[in-house]
Amino acid sequence: MFEIASTLTSVDPAVFAPAVFDSLPDLDSTQRAAAAFAIGIGGLGPGLGIGLAVRGAMEALGRNPEAAGDIRTTMIIGAALAEAVAIYAFVIAIIILFV
């Protein structure tokens, strides 16, 4: 009984630690994957939003050409706000990569 307890407590951490940490994914590759995921998802939403906004503006211009100035102004403001979300996603991706 005492022989088993003495062999369990005599495990050398220098031998045991590499076996445990070799199975974990590399931190650099994990950061790159997280950054790619952040900018991919963060760019998808604004891209779809701007596309839908332009489509709606074109339909509105086809129905009411006299309101072109107001429609264009509203569409540009909406596109700028959607693009700001993509810029935030880009900044988060850069932070993930370099911090």
Contacts in CASP RR format, 6 or more apart in sequence:
PFRMAT RR
TARGET T0000
AUTHOR 0000-0000-0000
METHOD contacts of the structure
MODEL  1
MFEIASTLTSVDPAVFAPAVFDSLPDLDSTQRAAAAFAIGIGGLGPGLGI
GLAVRGAMEALGRNPEAAGDIRTTMIIGAALAEAVAIYAFVIAIIILFV
31 96 0 8 1.000
31 97 0 8 1.000
32 97 0 8 1.000
34 96 0 8 1.000
35 93 0 8 1.000
35 94 0 8 1.000
35 96 0 8 1.000
35 97 0 8 1.000
36 93 0 8 1.000
38 89 0 8 1.000
38 92 0 8 1.000
38 93 0 8 1.000
38 96 0 8 1.000
39 89 0 8 1.000
39 90 0 8 1.000
39 93 0 8 1.000
40 89 0 8 1.000
41 89 0 8 1.000
42 85 0 8 1.000
42 86 0 8 1.000
42 89 0 8 1.000
43 85 0 8 1.000
43 86 0 8 1.000
43 89 0 8 1.000
45 82 0 8 1.000
45 85 0 8 1.000
45 86 0 8 1.000
46 82 0 8 1.000
46 83 0 8 1.000
46 85 0 8 1.000
46 86 0 8 1.000
47 82 0 8 1.000
47 86 0 8 1.000
49 82 0 8 1.000
50 79 0 8 1.000
50 82 0 8 1.000
50 83 0 8 1.000
53 75 0 8 1.000
53 78 0 8 1.000
53 79 0 8 1.000
53 82 0 8 1.000
54 75 0 8 1.000
54 79 0 8 1.000
56 75 0 8 1.000
57 71 0 8 1.000
57 72 0 8 1.000
57 74 0 8 1.000
57 75 0 8 1.000
60 67 0 8 1.000
60 71 0 8 1.000
61 67 0 8 1.000
61 68 0 8 1.000
61 71 0 8 1.000
64 71 0 8 1.000
END
